[in-house]
Amino acid sequence: MKTESPEEAAARLDPPAEAIRRMGHEAVEWMARYHDEIRRVAVYPRVTAAALDAALREPLPREGRDFERLLETFRDVIVPNSRQNAHPRSLGYVTSPGTAVAALADLLASVLNANVTAWRSAPAPAQLERVVVDWIREGLGCPPGTGGLLMSGGSIANLAALAAARERHCGDGVGEDGLVGRTRPLRVYVSTEGHHSVDKAAALLGIGRKNLRRVEVDERFRMDASDLERKIEEDRAAGAEPFCVVATAGTVVTGAVDPLADVVEIARRHGLQTHVDGAYGAFAAWVPSARPLFAGLAEADSIALDPHKWLYLPPDCGCLLYRDPAAARPAFALGADYTRVLERDADEAFAFCDYGPELSRRFRALKVWMTLAHGGARAVSEAIESNLDCARHLAGLVGESEDFELLAPVELSIVCFRYRLPALRGRADLADADERALDALNERLMVAVQRGGSSYLSNASVRGRFALRVCVTNYRTMREDMQVLLDDVRRAARDEVDAQ
Ligand SMILES: Cc1ncc(COP(=O)(O)O)c(C=O)c1O
């Protein structure tokens, strides 16, 4: 390869306008085609790590190469060997499809290269973040004065919320001295269905995973409020220090929404704070058919919710709202001299890094703003409503069928179900061996469906049983896709039988 002159090499870092135009045109042209063809591609690739390593590994290139060649690798190797999260039957985990406008917003945000630590670092991006956070607040029906910030995602939002709650409960000393010397263990309460990021937060904050008390759930997998109260009282009597309840608004396995009003009332009566983990589900509070499930949400001390889940945006984009933002500051505002803001106006002296763990922060607000302002809140809430409808439709198809059964009630847009062998249909009580056979069969069916490329679903454990799990958080998904998905599972089941 020819060695470039120092000037040619430098131009690769700072290309002339014409070269930027050419590169951008090709990338955007690819993006337009990608969105146009997304329904027709395989949702999951058949590929091995070894094959990908062989295609991608190379020594660190000493000399640069042209963007067109990089785009070729992206188009020919990376794209077809990725899970296509934008596909309407990408129904595994909690995955957003992204939006074309959000992708362009990410590009523009990177061009501006704003670092939204504080108002002073990025005046307009900071102001826009306040605007979109306020839109999110308004959509949830939280009172004015509730405020917060965008974060990398739900895990960090849960961590920050618990850090703020711990500081508020323990006072300033805990940031300085840690938990050393405290004689009574702190206790946090979350249902048995709560997300593992809450366990992680308890460990990282020195609370300890064993001080995360798992509260029982009812038959709909919602926190059992009476068990919550019992556990708080038991812990107090045993000398522990309960300080926070984490309610879940949309559990990751079945989509259950804890009885938020009851949980807040019990927590308040016992002097505890409440955080709501709505990372997956809370945007459903924007839509009429699901809103009643979220009664009490606005009363919580903090709420985590992910625009990179049910606002359809590409990662990373989480959000944390504090009912009283000033009360969260002591956990994060350390006043290092190099971050000290010298503006006089309170709005201009504002620093996001005083309300969360990150100092450097991407300009995430641009994609939230562009998606909401371009689509309008109505389009977004109608898409969420349609996702809920798809999940109910799938539950109906499963319920009417002979070969499938639901394993959990459908609360939001998650459906947990399984395929039943002909010999085991219509029987209420199955022997352990039959249950294990169904677990193993459904696991094989899930892998076969994923490899087939027409639909992608994930797995969950529901009362110890292996469940096929579908989560609809994609504005492209239609009722017909639910039928195609069931047909894909049936085809995999037939192939199983044929192979035996
Ligand atoms: C209920 C719940 N909480 C927290 C998280 C973690 O969110 P993130 O992946 O954005 O960190 C998830 C992820 O699916 C979730 O479903």
The ligand as an SDF file (V2000), in Angstrom:
LIG
                    3D

 16 16  0  0  0  0  0  0  0  0999 V2000
  -37.6030   -3.2750   33.9410 C   0  0  0  0  0  0  0  0  0  0  0  0
  -36.2130   -2.9700   33.4370 C   0  0  0  0  0  0  0  0  0  0  0  0
  -35.3860   -2.2480   34.2130 N   0  0  0  0  0  0  0  0  0  0  0  0
  -34.1360   -1.9370   33.8170 C   0  0  0  0  0  0  0  0  0  0  0  0
  -33.6510   -2.3620   32.5930 C   0  0  0  0  0  0  0  0  0  0  0  0
  -32.2520   -2.0010   32.1770 C   0  0  0  0  0  0  0  0  0  0  0  0
  -32.2880   -1.0370   31.1690 O   0  0  0  0  0  0  0  0  0  0  0  0
  -31.0070   -0.7300   30.2510 P   0  0  0  0  0  0  0  0  0  0  0  0
  -30.8310   -1.9410   29.3880 O   0  0  0  0  0  0  0  0  0  0  0  0
  -31.4000    0.4680   29.4970 O   0  0  0  0  0  0  0  0  0  0  0  0
  -29.8490   -0.5110   31.1510 O   0  0  0  0  0  0  0  0  0  0  0  0
  -34.4810   -3.1340   31.7610 C   0  0  0  0  0  0  0  0  0  0  0  0
  -33.9920   -3.6470   30.4720 C   0  0  0  0  0  0  0  0  0  0  0  0
  -34.6660   -4.3210   29.7500 O   0  0  0  0  0  0  0  0  0  0  0  0
  -35.7990   -3.4270   32.1870 C   0  0  0  0  0  0  0  0  0  0  0  0
  -36.6520   -4.1260   31.4120 O   0  0  0  0  0  0  0  0  0  0  0  0
  1  2  1  0
  2  3  1  0
  2 15  2  0
  3  4  2  0
  4  5  1  0
  5  6  1  0
  5 12  2  0
  6  7  1  0
  7  8  1  0
  8  9  2  0
  8 10  1  0
  8 11  1  0
 12 13  1  0
 12 15  1  0
 13 14  2  0
 15 16  1  0
M  END
$$$$
